[in-house]
Amino acid sequence: METRTPKNVFKQGAISSGFIGDSIAKHQAKTSIGAHNIFLGQVRADVIGGKIVSAIEFTAYEAMANQKFDEIREAAFQKFELTCMHIFHSLGTVKAGEICLFVFVSAPRRKVVYKALEHIVEEIKANVPVFGKEIFEDETHQWKKN
Amino acid sequence: MRIPIKYFGLIAEITKCQEETISFSGSFIFELLETLHSKYPELKNNGFQVAQDRALVTVETRLTGEEIALLPPFSGG
């Protein structure tokens, strides 16, 4: 059972595949789990007006964002039969091709994790005050909108 | 009332600062926004939401003296 202590969801820089792998490994001890589902948000090298996005620099209203992440977690635990849930979001610069969002849900059975994961990711996109500055290869930038 | 205000993303580029404290005699968010619009005319051309004490509020909300934040469109993920 997860407790309601607000966690810091943010990590400085990209979320590494090693970190993601370790998170999966940690769940081997939780043997009531029968299904995991993982969402990984990756920085896309969009081409905008002939210029290529090379990185996104993330900032956030951290106090409000961590509160929102906590509300989303609590609501998801109410709505879905989940064993556990982990959310990590990058701050600072994340290059194209690197991971900036990691959402990991686990439950005894599979059907619930499909629905829960989509719900959580959409809630994050819509309601958490995180701001992405798309940096182009020529070092100009524009602000991303979801 | 002295009101601490935080700016983020594109809004912080317009204000050229990430936070400031404004001395202000009005009572409502919309009055504060009128003051900010005259200080930073470019704000008018950019959409943002307002949070007070880390929760989104409407412009008719009464100021409490808690922290205000001007939040441009969210783009996490």
Backbone of each chain as ProteinMPNN parsed JSONL, in Angstrom:
{"seq_chain_A": "METRTPKNVFKQGAISSGFIGDSIAKHQAKTSIGAHNIFLGQVRADVIGGKIVSAIEFTAYEAMANQKFDEIREAAFQKFELTCMHIFHSLGTVKAGEICLFVFVSAPRRKVVYKALEHIVEEIKANVPVFGKEIFEDETHQWKKN", "coords_chain_A": {"N_chain_A": [[0.855, -1.205, 0.0], [0.649, 2.14, -0.929], [1.747, 5.192, 0.581], [0.506, 8.514, 1.469], [2.501, 10.452, 1.3], [3.813, 13.326, -0.152], [5.813, 13.019, -2.995], [9.003, 13.774, -4.51], [8.876, 14.086, -7.829], [10.585, 14.82, -9.781], [13.556, 14.547, -11.759], [16.903, 15.43, -12.392], [17.877, 16.124, -15.64], [18.065, 13.604, -18.327], [16.163, 10.488, -18.166], [17.623, 7.533, -17.458], [18.208, 4.397, -19.238], [19.265, 2.507, -17.567], [18.325, 3.287, -15.035], [15.614, 2.843, -15.414], [15.6, 0.097, -15.892], [16.558, -0.815, -13.387], [14.4, -0.046, -11.815], [12.437, -1.796, -12.684], [13.582, -4.222, -11.909], [13.493, -4.012, -9.118], [10.927, -4.741, -8.518], [10.74, -7.456, -8.446], [10.576, -8.598, -5.975], [8.005, -8.138, -5.22], [5.65, -10.205, -5.275], [2.928, -10.45, -5.646], [2.243, -9.118, -7.85], [1.177, -9.315, -11.209], [1.28, -8.085, -13.613], [2.914, -5.518, -15.344], [2.957, -2.162, -16.618], [4.398, 0.195, -18.754], [5.082, 3.561, -19.506], [7.039, 5.514, -21.625], [8.151, 8.657, -22.2], [9.636, 10.21, -24.911], [12.016, 12.507, -26.164], [11.334, 14.134, -29.121], [12.76, 14.681, -32.314], [11.508, 17.0, -33.698], [10.712, 18.679, -36.776], [10.49, 21.992, -37.338], [9.423, 24.642, -39.135], [11.584, 24.202, -40.869], [13.673, 23.868, -39.115], [15.471, 21.777, -36.838], [14.531, 20.16, -33.844], [16.724, 19.847, -31.193], [16.877, 19.35, -28.507], [14.948, 19.358, -25.431], [14.35, 21.729, -22.956], [13.369, 21.445, -19.754], [11.321, 23.095, -17.4], [9.611, 23.685, -14.278], [6.79, 24.466, -12.196], [7.564, 23.607, -9.393], [6.59, 23.034, -6.761], [3.784, 23.104, -7.012], [3.515, 21.252, -9.063], [4.488, 18.815, -7.988], [2.538, 18.444, -6.075], [0.298, 18.147, -7.751], [1.035, 15.797, -9.161], [0.896, 14.071, -7.01], [-1.85, 14.167, -6.414], [-2.841, 13.037, -8.771], [-1.763, 10.46, -8.609], [-3.043, 9.528, -6.229], [-5.741, 9.634, -6.996], [-5.689, 7.779, -9.062], [-5.069, 5.412, -7.714], [-7.444, 5.156, -6.314], [-9.231, 4.751, -8.385], [-8.35, 2.578, -9.894], [-7.375, -0.883, -9.528], [-4.528, -1.044, -8.386], [-1.235, -2.244, -7.645], [1.198, -0.923, -7.324], [2.737, 2.254, -8.233], [4.758, 4.387, -10.132], [6.183, 7.505, -10.872], [8.257, 9.506, -12.846], [9.744, 12.527, -13.85], [11.653, 14.51, -16.067], [13.785, 17.336, -15.386], [15.439, 20.281, -16.626], [17.872, 19.908, -19.289], [17.053, 17.702, -21.894], [18.074, 15.615, -24.373], [17.191, 15.085, -27.877], [15.77, 11.934, -28.49], [16.285, 10.978, -25.986], [14.893, 9.939, -22.77], [12.212, 11.51, -21.086], [9.994, 11.252, -19.503], [8.727, 8.87, -17.287], [6.522, 6.481, -16.543], [5.166, 4.059, -14.49], [3.217, 1.376, -13.877], [1.739, -1.169, -11.832], [0.008, -4.224, -11.261], [-2.084, -6.92, -9.968], [-3.321, -8.182, -12.185], [-3.583, -8.028, -15.834], [-5.429, -6.323, -17.322], [-6.185, -4.003, -16.026], [-3.858, -2.454, -15.907], [-3.432, -1.472, -18.485], [-5.501, 0.415, -18.865], [-5.129, 2.1, -16.661], [-2.586, 3.211, -17.045], [-2.801, 4.775, -19.399], [-4.713, 6.625, -18.565], [-3.323, 7.939, -16.458], [-1.087, 9.076, -17.765], [-2.351, 10.852, -19.543], [-3.573, 12.583, -17.716], [-1.323, 13.724, -16.533], [-0.195, 15.092, -18.712], [-2.197, 17.02, -19.137], [-2.583, 18.42, -16.721], [-0.343, 19.05, -15.125], [1.949, 21.506, -14.111], [4.373, 21.808, -16.049], [6.949, 22.925, -18.173], [8.111, 23.022, -21.455], [10.923, 23.892, -23.267], [11.693, 24.024, -26.536], [14.674, 23.407, -28.026], [16.435, 24.403, -30.813], [18.709, 23.193, -33.389], [20.252, 25.361, -34.178], [20.408, 26.804, -31.896], [18.359, 28.611, -31.383], [14.996, 28.961, -30.004], [11.709, 27.615, -29.162], [8.563, 27.658, -27.352], [7.109, 24.731, -26.229], [3.85, 23.242, -26.723], [1.33, 21.249, -25.25]], "CA_chain_A": [[0.0, 0.0, 0.0], [1.422, 3.386, -0.987], [1.287, 6.221, 1.522], [0.203, 9.774, 0.817], [3.591, 11.423, 1.419], [4.133, 13.856, -1.49], [7.165, 12.663, -3.426], [9.561, 14.592, -5.581], [8.796, 13.311, -9.062], [11.536, 15.342, -10.773], [14.959, 14.14, -11.825], [17.685, 16.348, -13.22], [18.355, 15.528, -16.888], [17.33, 12.472, -18.925], [15.95, 9.282, -17.358], [18.465, 6.556, -18.171], [17.673, 3.038, -19.358], [19.706, 1.8, -16.361], [17.385, 3.614, -13.956], [14.341, 2.176, -15.736], [15.844, -1.33, -15.668], [16.626, -1.051, -11.936], [13.038, 0.072, -11.277], [11.744, -3.058, -12.993], [14.186, -5.286, -11.09], [13.05, -3.86, -7.727], [9.591, -5.31, -8.337], [10.783, -8.925, -8.384], [10.209, -9.002, -4.609], [6.548, -7.96, -5.035], [5.187, -11.349, -6.071], [1.481, -10.413, -5.933], [2.092, -8.45, -9.153], [1.173, -10.195, -12.379], [1.377, -7.296, -14.845], [3.445, -4.153, -15.319], [2.851, -1.421, -17.872], [5.348, 1.304, -18.684], [5.076, 4.593, -20.55], [8.269, 6.295, -21.694], [8.078, 9.801, -23.1], [10.959, 10.441, -25.497], [12.106, 13.796, -26.87], [11.266, 13.919, -30.564], [13.476, 15.694, -33.104], [10.547, 17.61, -34.622], [11.189, 19.701, -37.697], [9.542, 23.105, -37.277], [9.898, 25.729, -39.994], [12.882, 23.852, -41.445], [14.701, 23.699, -38.087], [15.308, 20.503, -36.119], [14.624, 20.22, -32.378], [17.838, 19.006, -30.731], [16.684, 19.039, -27.08], [13.943, 20.145, -24.721], [14.768, 22.134, -21.614], [12.153, 21.433, -18.934], [11.214, 23.756, -16.099], [8.308, 23.368, -13.681], [6.39, 25.069, -10.92], [7.793, 22.311, -8.751], [5.734, 22.794, -5.59], [2.445, 22.768, -7.505], [3.599, 20.045, -9.895], [4.564, 17.63, -7.12], [1.197, 18.305, -5.489], [-0.57, 17.599, -8.808], [1.423, 14.396, -9.357], [0.379, 13.337, -5.856], [-3.309, 14.046, -6.603], [-3.066, 12.092, -9.873], [-1.469, 9.132, -8.037], [-4.085, 9.125, -5.28], [-6.97, 9.396, -7.759], [-5.511, 6.542, -9.832], [-5.199, 4.296, -6.762], [-8.877, 5.027, -6.018], [-9.976, 4.368, -9.583], [-7.86, 1.308, -10.448], [-6.809, -1.84, -8.562], [-3.091, -1.094, -8.66], [-0.346, -2.617, -6.543], [2.061, 0.25, -7.135], [2.804, 3.224, -9.324], [5.928, 5.264, -10.012], [6.232, 8.536, -11.921], [9.455, 10.342, -12.841], [9.777, 13.498, -14.952], [12.919, 15.236, -16.142], [13.957, 18.79, -15.401], [16.685, 20.617, -17.315], [17.99, 19.582, -20.716], [16.954, 16.31, -22.342], [18.341, 15.647, -25.82], [16.324, 14.274, -28.749], [16.059, 10.507, -28.367], [16.37, 10.591, -24.572], [13.612, 9.781, -22.075], [11.916, 12.616, -20.168], [8.875, 10.872, -18.623], [8.697, 7.426, -17.007], [5.362, 6.129, -15.71], [5.289, 2.617, -14.29], [2.116, 0.889, -13.038], [1.764, -2.611, -11.611], [-1.239, -4.736, -10.683], [-2.115, -8.378, -10.045], [-3.75, -8.667, -13.498], [-3.13, -7.124, -16.898], [-6.342, -5.381, -17.985], [-6.219, -2.739, -15.307], [-2.671, -1.613, -16.151], [-3.579, -0.757, -19.761], [-6.37, 1.581, -18.66], [-4.555, 3.005, -15.663], [-1.425, 3.926, -17.587], [-3.268, 5.813, -20.323], [-5.361, 7.647, -17.743], [-2.319, 8.705, -15.698], [-0.276, 9.886, -18.689], [-3.178, 11.963, -20.044], [-3.732, 13.522, -16.593], [-0.052, 14.444, -16.386], [-0.073, 16.033, -19.844], [-3.194, 18.089, -19.073], [-2.766, 19.119, -15.441], [0.866, 19.308, -14.322], [2.638, 22.691, -14.645], [5.731, 21.597, -16.554], [7.085, 23.759, -19.387], [9.207, 22.532, -22.287], [11.485, 24.821, -24.252], [12.305, 23.246, -27.61], [15.913, 24.041, -28.473], [16.794, 23.98, -32.168], [20.145, 22.972, -33.598], [20.952, 26.652, -34.288], [20.325, 27.383, -30.551], [17.131, 29.376, -31.14], [14.069, 28.083, -29.294], [10.293, 27.969, -29.047], [7.946, 26.969, -26.221], [6.262, 23.597, -26.612], [2.49, 23.195, -26.154], [0.746, 19.89, -25.332]], "C_chain_A": [[0.885, 1.249, 0.0], [0.881, 4.378, 0.047], [1.131, 7.544, 0.789], [1.275, 10.837, 1.022], [3.899, 11.997, 0.034], [5.6, 13.584, -1.835], [7.679, 13.714, -4.395], [9.665, 13.728, -6.828], [9.95, 13.661, -10.012], [12.936, 14.77, -10.609], [15.676, 15.115, -12.749], [18.188, 15.603, -14.468], [17.527, 14.323, -17.328], [17.186, 11.325, -17.927], [16.635, 8.137, -18.097], [17.794, 5.19, -18.249], [18.094, 2.202, -18.152], [18.75, 2.023, -15.203], [16.057, 2.876, -14.165], [14.475, 0.674, -15.473], [15.878, -1.672, -14.182], [15.231, -0.997, -11.318], [12.254, -1.214, -11.524], [12.262, -4.159, -12.058], [13.694, -5.244, -9.647], [11.699, -4.526, -7.468], [9.58, -6.835, -8.279], [10.38, -9.44, -7.004], [8.693, -8.918, -4.378], [5.813, -9.016, -5.857], [3.668, -11.428, -6.218], [1.224, -9.763, -7.293], [2.13, -9.485, -10.277], [1.354, -9.441, -13.681], [1.941, -5.916, -14.547], [3.073, -3.487, -16.641], [3.675, -0.155, -17.709], [5.121, 2.27, -19.839], [6.395, 5.342, -20.473], [8.058, 7.424, -22.682], [9.481, 10.108, -23.586], [10.945, 11.765, -26.26], [12.266, 13.539, -28.367], [12.003, 15.043, -31.289], [12.522, 16.258, -34.154], [11.249, 18.575, -35.568], [10.127, 20.793, -37.761], [10.132, 24.266, -38.076], [11.302, 25.471, -40.533], [13.995, 23.655, -40.422], [14.402, 22.453, -37.25], [15.472, 20.721, -34.613], [15.75, 19.288, -31.93], [17.68, 18.597, -29.274], [15.477, 19.798, -26.572], [14.497, 20.46, -23.343], [13.498, 22.294, -20.778], [12.332, 22.271, -17.675], [9.822, 23.429, -15.555], [8.05, 24.281, -12.496], [6.391, 23.883, -9.954], [6.841, 22.022, -7.589], [4.333, 22.373, -6.03], [2.47, 21.454, -8.284], [3.663, 18.793, -9.027], [3.232, 17.365, -6.426], [0.23, 17.673, -6.502], [-0.252, 16.134, -9.075], [0.839, 13.542, -8.231], [-1.135, 13.122, -5.977], [-3.631, 13.012, -7.687], [-2.83, 10.661, -9.389], [-2.617, 8.649, -7.153], [-5.383, 8.794, -6.011], [-6.867, 8.074, -8.535], [-5.613, 5.315, -8.922], [-6.663, 4.062, -6.384], [-9.625, 4.365, -7.179], [-9.616, 2.955, -10.073], [-7.263, 0.43, -9.344], [-5.315, -2.022, -8.835], [-2.321, -1.534, -7.42], [0.624, -1.471, -6.264], [2.181, 1.063, -8.414], [4.015, 4.12, -9.092], [5.914, 6.241, -11.183], [7.531, 9.319, -11.747], [9.4, 11.256, -14.064], [11.099, 14.25, -14.907], [12.744, 16.724, -15.933], [15.288, 19.067, -16.087], [16.683, 20.048, -18.723], [17.923, 18.079, -20.969], [17.069, 16.33, -23.868], [17.341, 14.79, -26.588], [16.757, 12.814, -28.648], [16.165, 10.038, -26.93], [14.985, 10.608, -23.919], [13.426, 10.911, -21.053], [10.746, 12.31, -19.235], [8.829, 9.355, -18.516], [7.536, 7.186, -16.052], [5.276, 4.61, -15.684], [4.152, 2.179, -13.364], [2.146, -0.643, -12.976], [0.488, -3.038, -10.904], [-1.196, -6.265, -10.721], [-2.423, -8.887, -11.455], [-3.625, -7.589, -14.569], [-4.105, -6.027, -17.308], [-6.326, -4.009, -17.334], [-5.013, -1.847, -15.644], [-2.732, -0.888, -17.496], [-4.35, 0.555, -19.549], [-5.717, 2.603, -17.743], [-3.435, 3.846, -16.265], [-1.867, 5.06, -18.507], [-3.879, 6.976, -19.543], [-4.316, 8.546, -17.06], [-1.51, 9.619, -16.632], [-1.08, 11.079, -19.204], [-3.396, 13.018, -18.952], [-2.475, 14.369, -16.414], [0.061, 15.519, -17.467], [-0.987, 17.249, -19.659], [-3.046, 18.977, -17.838], [-1.505, 19.472, -14.658], [1.652, 20.478, -14.935], [4.125, 22.452, -14.91], [5.808, 22.314, -17.905], [8.314, 23.31, -20.163], [9.635, 23.583, -23.3], [12.201, 23.992, -25.297], [13.498, 24.011, -28.163], [16.257, 23.494, -29.857], [18.31, 23.857, -32.296], [20.921, 24.281, -33.73], [20.856, 27.459, -32.982], [19.21, 28.409, -30.353], [16.149, 28.434, -30.439], [12.621, 28.515, -29.505], [9.71, 27.173, -27.879], [6.95, 25.94, -26.72], [4.875, 23.743, -25.983], [1.958, 21.78, -26.29], [-0.576, 19.919, -26.077]], "O_chain_A": [[1.771, 1.385, 0.844], [-0.314, 4.386, 0.341], [1.56, 7.689, -0.355], [0.974, 12.026, 0.923], [4.218, 11.234, -0.878], [6.502, 13.887, -1.054], [6.907, 14.446, -5.015], [10.436, 12.77, -6.879], [10.257, 12.901, -10.931], [13.425, 14.546, -9.502], [15.125, 15.563, -13.755], [18.848, 14.57, -14.352], [16.452, 14.053, -16.793], [17.963, 11.199, -16.98], [16.271, 7.813, -19.227], [16.928, 4.862, -17.438], [17.372, 1.289, -17.751], [18.401, 1.09, -14.479], [15.461, 2.357, -13.221], [13.576, 0.055, -14.904], [15.312, -2.678, -13.754], [14.905, -1.779, -10.425], [11.496, -1.66, -10.663], [11.482, -4.925, -11.492], [13.498, -6.285, -9.019], [11.369, -4.839, -6.324], [8.526, -7.441, -8.084], [9.903, -10.567, -6.868], [8.163, -9.544, -3.461], [5.403, -8.759, -6.989], [3.159, -12.36, -6.84], [0.117, -9.848, -7.826], [2.968, -10.386, -10.303], [1.557, -10.047, -14.733], [1.503, -5.236, -13.619], [2.897, -4.16, -17.657], [3.652, 0.486, -16.659], [4.987, 1.863, -20.993], [6.822, 5.756, -19.396], [7.813, 7.185, -23.865], [10.408, 10.25, -22.788], [9.962, 12.094, -26.925], [13.179, 12.845, -28.815], [11.885, 16.211, -30.921], [12.699, 16.028, -35.351], [12.246, 19.203, -35.213], [8.999, 20.547, -38.188], [11.191, 24.798, -37.742], [12.111, 26.391, -40.644], [15.122, 23.319, -40.785], [13.246, 22.12, -36.991], [16.415, 21.371, -34.163], [15.742, 18.097, -32.241], [18.276, 17.61, -28.841], [15.029, 20.761, -27.195], [15.035, 19.594, -22.654], [12.663, 23.156, -21.051], [13.345, 22.178, -16.981], [8.959, 22.953, -16.292], [8.979, 24.8, -11.877], [5.363, 23.245, -9.727], [6.346, 20.904, -7.449], [3.763, 21.419, -5.501], [1.55, 20.644, -8.175], [2.968, 17.814, -9.301], [2.846, 16.215, -6.216], [-0.551, 16.785, -6.16], [-1.163, 15.316, -9.202], [0.352, 12.436, -8.465], [-1.642, 12.039, -5.683], [-4.562, 12.218, -7.549], [-3.599, 9.757, -9.715], [-3.102, 7.526, -7.295], [-6.048, 7.807, -5.697], [-7.849, 7.34, -8.647], [-6.178, 4.295, -9.316], [-7.079, 2.926, -6.161], [-10.518, 3.541, -6.982], [-10.466, 2.235, -10.597], [-6.72, 0.931, -8.359], [-4.892, -3.013, -9.431], [-2.711, -1.232, -6.292], [0.843, -1.098, -5.112], [1.792, 0.635, -9.5], [4.259, 4.56, -7.969], [5.669, 5.861, -12.327], [7.866, 9.743, -10.641], [9.059, 10.824, -15.165], [11.599, 14.583, -13.832], [11.704, 17.3, -16.256], [16.163, 18.203, -16.129], [15.628, 19.744, -19.281], [18.638, 17.293, -20.346], [16.277, 16.97, -24.559], [16.722, 13.886, -26.027], [17.944, 12.498, -28.712], [16.139, 8.836, -26.668], [14.04, 11.203, -24.438], [14.325, 11.229, -20.274], [10.529, 13.04, -18.268], [8.884, 8.645, -19.52], [7.558, 7.627, -14.903], [5.31, 3.957, -16.727], [4.124, 2.566, -12.196], [2.527, -1.314, -13.935], [-0.045, -2.316, -10.061], [-0.369, -6.844, -11.425], [-1.866, -9.897, -11.885], [-3.569, -6.398, -14.265], [-3.679, -4.913, -17.614], [-6.44, -2.985, -18.007], [-5.137, -0.622, -15.664], [-2.153, 0.188, -17.643], [-3.931, 1.629, -19.979], [-5.745, 3.806, -18.006], [-3.351, 5.05, -16.02], [-1.362, 6.178, -18.404], [-3.605, 8.144, -19.818], [-4.43, 9.772, -17.092], [-1.281, 10.788, -16.322], [-0.556, 12.189, -19.293], [-3.402, 14.215, -19.241], [-2.553, 15.573, -16.174], [0.364, 16.68, -17.19], [-0.603, 18.372, -19.984], [-3.353, 20.167, -17.899], [-1.593, 20.132, -13.623], [1.983, 20.456, -16.121], [4.995, 22.83, -14.126], [4.85, 22.307, -18.679], [9.414, 23.225, -19.616], [8.828, 24.093, -24.077], [13.195, 23.331, -24.999], [13.358, 25.112, -28.696], [16.357, 22.283, -30.051], [19.076, 24.334, -31.458], [22.115, 24.322, -33.431], [21.179, 28.647, -32.957], [19.112, 29.015, -29.286], [16.43, 27.245, -30.294], [12.345, 29.625, -29.96], [10.268, 26.157, -27.464], [6.068, 26.238, -27.526], [4.723, 24.28, -24.886], [2.117, 21.165, -27.345], [-1.213, 18.878, -26.245]]}, "seq_chain_B": "MRIPIKYFGLIAEITKCQEETISFSGSFIFELLETLHSKYPELKNNGFQVAQDRALVTVETRLTGEEIALLPPFSGG", "coords_chain_B": {"N_chain_B": [[-1.146, 45.382, 0.199], [1.436, 42.991, -0.046], [2.44, 41.057, -2.682], [3.729, 37.984, -3.557], [4.942, 36.894, -6.674], [5.262, 34.425, -9.153], [6.835, 33.575, -12.247], [6.726, 31.679, -15.261], [8.258, 29.77, -17.931], [7.468, 30.914, -21.174], [6.248, 33.22, -20.183], [7.982, 34.105, -18.189], [10.06, 34.852, -19.799], [9.023, 37.143, -20.952], [8.611, 38.829, -18.73], [11.152, 38.995, -17.858], [12.087, 38.102, -15.456], [12.013, 35.638, -12.842], [10.679, 35.669, -10.497], [8.973, 38.02, -8.368], [8.069, 40.573, -5.967], [5.106, 42.296, -5.542], [3.751, 45.383, -4.571], [0.476, 46.172, -3.778], [-2.838, 47.409, -4.089], [-5.341, 46.415, -4.709], [-8.066, 43.906, -4.66], [-8.674, 41.604, -6.059], [-7.867, 38.915, -8.365], [-8.15, 39.717, -11.065], [-7.696, 42.425, -10.925], [-5.047, 42.543, -10.133], [-3.951, 41.437, -12.432], [-4.483, 43.466, -14.269], [-2.686, 45.404, -13.416], [-0.292, 44.017, -13.884], [-0.434, 43.687, -16.627], [-0.154, 46.332, -17.476], [2.414, 46.794, -16.631], [3.847, 44.875, -18.055], [3.284, 44.91, -21.142], [3.333, 43.014, -23.203], [2.303, 40.688, -22.211], [-0.384, 40.517, -22.804], [-0.67, 39.329, -25.283], [-0.31, 36.678, -24.904], [-1.422, 33.56, -23.808], [-2.239, 32.508, -20.493], [-2.584, 30.684, -17.397], [-3.714, 31.286, -14.041], [-2.384, 30.676, -10.856], [-3.076, 30.475, -7.383], [-1.571, 30.144, -4.309], [-0.68, 27.611, -5.16], [-2.819, 26.455, -6.544], [-5.04, 26.374, -9.322], [-6.864, 29.291, -10.244], [-9.756, 31.419, -10.874], [-10.169, 34.618, -12.56], [-11.855, 36.128, -11.03], [-11.336, 35.519, -8.455], [-10.62, 36.209, -5.022], [-7.774, 37.889, -3.772], [-5.429, 36.45, -1.538], [-3.004, 37.014, -0.488], [-1.262, 34.981, -0.586], [1.164, 33.087, -2.513], [1.26, 33.918, -5.954], [1.092, 32.55, -9.242], [1.954, 32.777, -12.662], [1.069, 30.876, -15.297], [2.059, 29.545, -18.284], [0.872, 27.621, -21.219], [0.784, 24.137, -20.418], [3.379, 21.74, -20.88], [4.424, 19.174, -20.325], [5.966, 15.882, -20.259]], "CA_chain_B": [[-0.742, 43.972, 0.288], [2.61, 42.627, -0.862], [2.09, 39.754, -3.274], [4.806, 37.3, -4.283], [4.47, 36.372, -7.965], [6.234, 33.628, -9.908], [6.599, 33.503, -13.692], [7.31, 30.457, -15.828], [8.305, 29.562, -19.377], [7.381, 32.096, -22.035], [5.863, 34.381, -19.373], [9.21, 34.578, -17.533], [10.853, 35.551, -20.831], [8.427, 38.465, -21.141], [8.834, 39.652, -17.523], [12.609, 39.016, -17.652], [12.448, 37.643, -14.109], [11.243, 34.433, -12.484], [9.768, 36.027, -9.402], [9.077, 39.354, -7.807], [6.991, 40.878, -5.026], [4.465, 43.539, -5.977], [2.876, 46.042, -3.594], [-0.731, 46.259, -4.571], [-3.945, 47.79, -3.201], [-6.604, 45.775, -5.126], [-8.519, 42.736, -3.898], [-8.989, 40.446, -6.896], [-6.867, 38.502, -9.351], [-8.228, 40.505, -12.309], [-7.063, 43.736, -10.676], [-3.597, 42.303, -10.176], [-3.574, 41.231, -13.829], [-4.462, 44.783, -14.93], [-1.401, 46.002, -13.047], [0.796, 43.297, -14.57], [-0.535, 43.989, -18.061], [0.448, 47.644, -17.779], [3.869, 46.69, -16.442], [4.389, 44.005, -19.111], [2.237, 44.929, -22.181], [3.406, 41.828, -24.064], [1.527, 39.598, -21.594], [-1.72, 40.48, -23.421], [-0.696, 38.486, -26.483], [0.044, 35.306, -24.564], [-2.345, 32.925, -22.875], [-1.693, 31.861, -19.295], [-3.503, 30.436, -16.285], [-3.209, 31.861, -12.792], [-2.502, 29.86, -9.647], [-2.863, 31.133, -6.099], [-1.238, 29.111, -3.321], [-0.455, 26.354, -5.885], [-4.038, 25.903, -7.151], [-5.548, 27.26, -10.376], [-7.99, 30.124, -9.816], [-10.32, 32.279, -11.913], [-9.786, 36.019, -12.349], [-12.753, 36.729, -10.024], [-10.939, 35.055, -7.119], [-10.072, 37.224, -4.13], [-6.365, 37.686, -3.387], [-5.248, 36.117, -0.119], [-1.641, 37.329, -0.078], [-0.428, 33.803, -0.871], [1.924, 33.151, -3.758], [0.585, 33.874, -7.259], [1.957, 32.097, -10.336], [1.425, 32.896, -14.027], [1.482, 29.61, -15.907], [1.758, 29.379, -19.706], [0.369, 26.268, -21.499], [1.611, 23.053, -19.882], [3.956, 20.901, -21.934], [5.214, 18.087, -19.742], [5.895, 14.559, -20.91]], "C_chain_B": [[0.496, 43.741, -0.589], [2.414, 41.207, -1.371], [3.291, 39.154, -4.002], [4.261, 36.658, -5.553], [5.6, 35.601, -8.634], [5.821, 33.581, -11.375], [7.322, 32.288, -14.252], [7.321, 30.52, -17.352], [8.317, 30.87, -20.149], [7.051, 33.36, -21.23], [7.099, 34.971, -18.674], [10.143, 35.269, -18.532], [10.344, 36.98, -21.023], [8.747, 39.372, -19.939], [10.32, 39.821, -17.228], [12.994, 38.749, -16.195], [11.569, 36.454, -13.785], [10.34, 34.66, -11.288], [10.008, 37.453, -8.955], [7.945, 39.518, -6.785], [6.433, 42.233, -5.406], [3.604, 44.09, -4.842], [1.638, 46.491, -4.331], [-1.916, 46.533, -3.649], [-5.272, 47.123, -3.567], [-6.902, 44.512, -4.346], [-8.652, 41.468, -4.732], [-7.865, 40.159, -7.896], [-6.931, 39.401, -10.588], [-7.613, 41.893, -12.135], [-5.538, 43.624, -10.708], [-3.136, 42.153, -11.625], [-3.552, 42.546, -14.602], [-3.131, 45.486, -14.652], [-0.251, 45.349, -13.811], [0.769, 43.566, -16.072], [0.044, 45.36, -18.371], [1.954, 47.616, -17.58], [4.527, 45.916, -17.585], [3.36, 43.9, -20.241], [2.202, 43.652, -23.033], [2.628, 40.625, -23.497], [0.183, 39.406, -22.287], [-1.802, 39.515, -24.595], [-0.44, 37.013, -26.183], [-0.899, 34.744, -23.512], [-1.615, 32.369, -21.658], [-2.828, 31.619, -18.309], [-2.869, 31.015, -15.028], [-3.423, 30.861, -11.662], [-2.305, 30.756, -8.433], [-2.649, 30.028, -5.07], [-1.257, 27.72, -3.972], [-1.729, 25.681, -6.392], [-4.542, 26.887, -8.199], [-6.767, 28.012, -9.868], [-8.521, 30.902, -11.016], [-9.946, 33.728, -11.581], [-10.675, 36.712, -11.312], [-12.351, 36.342, -8.592], [-10.309, 36.198, -6.316], [-8.62, 36.885, -3.779], [-6.268, 37.412, -1.893], [-3.888, 36.564, 0.412], [-0.695, 36.151, -0.261], [0.22, 33.963, -2.248], [1.028, 33.008, -4.996], [1.579, 33.335, -8.283], [1.233, 32.281, -11.661], [1.978, 31.738, -14.842], [1.091, 29.565, -17.383], [1.277, 27.945, -19.969], [1.349, 25.181, -21.014], [2.159, 22.213, -21.031], [4.907, 19.865, -21.356], [5.133, 16.836, -20.598], [6.872, 14.414, -21.993]], "O_chain_B": [[0.581, 44.231, -1.714], [2.245, 40.272, -0.588], [3.808, 39.745, -4.95], [3.245, 35.964, -5.52], [6.742, 36.058, -8.677], [4.636, 33.552, -11.706], [8.394, 31.914, -13.777], [6.519, 31.216, -17.974], [9.06, 31.799, -19.834], [7.524, 34.446, -21.562], [7.24, 36.19, -18.58], [10.916, 36.153, -18.164], [11.127, 37.907, -21.229], [9.107, 40.537, -20.112], [10.707, 40.686, -16.442], [14.082, 39.119, -15.754], [10.506, 36.277, -14.379], [9.362, 33.941, -11.086], [11.088, 38.015, -9.135], [7.003, 38.726, -6.739], [7.176, 43.2, -5.574], [2.826, 43.359, -4.229], [1.728, 47.119, -5.386], [-2.002, 45.966, -2.559], [-6.24, 47.247, -2.817], [-6.124, 44.089, -3.492], [-8.733, 40.372, -4.178], [-7.046, 41.019, -8.22], [-5.893, 39.807, -11.11], [-7.075, 42.464, -13.084], [-4.843, 44.491, -11.237], [-2.083, 42.662, -12.01], [-2.714, 42.736, -15.484], [-2.533, 46.085, -15.546], [0.643, 46.028, -14.317], [1.816, 43.661, -16.713], [0.67, 45.543, -19.415], [2.691, 48.322, -18.269], [5.624, 46.258, -18.028], [2.632, 42.91, -20.309], [1.142, 43.264, -23.525], [2.335, 39.671, -24.217], [-0.336, 38.292, -22.358], [-2.86, 38.951, -24.874], [-0.362, 36.194, -27.099], [-1.142, 35.359, -22.474], [-0.515, 31.829, -21.774], [-3.88, 32.255, -18.372], [-1.655, 31.209, -14.956], [-4.498, 30.275, -11.527], [-1.484, 31.673, -8.445], [-3.444, 29.094, -4.973], [-1.787, 26.769, -3.398], [-1.732, 24.476, -6.647], [-4.482, 28.099, -7.992], [-7.601, 27.455, -9.154], [-7.846, 31.033, -12.037], [-9.475, 34.03, -10.484], [-10.305, 37.756, -10.774], [-12.971, 36.798, -7.63], [-9.575, 37.029, -6.85], [-8.29, 35.727, -3.521], [-6.936, 38.057, -1.086], [-3.639, 36.503, 1.616], [0.52, 36.29, -0.114], [-0.132, 34.848, -3.027], [0.175, 32.124, -5.08], [2.773, 33.626, -8.205], [0.045, 31.979, -11.775], [3.185, 31.626, -15.053], [-0.098, 29.548, -17.699], [1.269, 27.128, -19.048], [2.564, 25.295, -21.179], [1.478, 22.002, -22.035], [6.034, 19.696, -21.822], [4.337, 16.747, -21.533], [6.934, 13.363, -22.632]]}, "name": "protein", "num_of_chains": 2, "seq": "METRTPKNVFKQGAISSGFIGDSIAKHQAKTSIGAHNIFLGQVRADVIGGKIVSAIEFTAYEAMANQKFDEIREAAFQKFELTCMHIFHSLGTVKAGEICLFVFVSAPRRKVVYKALEHIVEEIKANVPVFGKEIFEDETHQWKKNMRIPIKYFGLIAEITKCQEETISFSGSFIFELLETLHSKYPELKNNGFQVAQDRALVTVETRLTGEEIALLPPFSGG"}
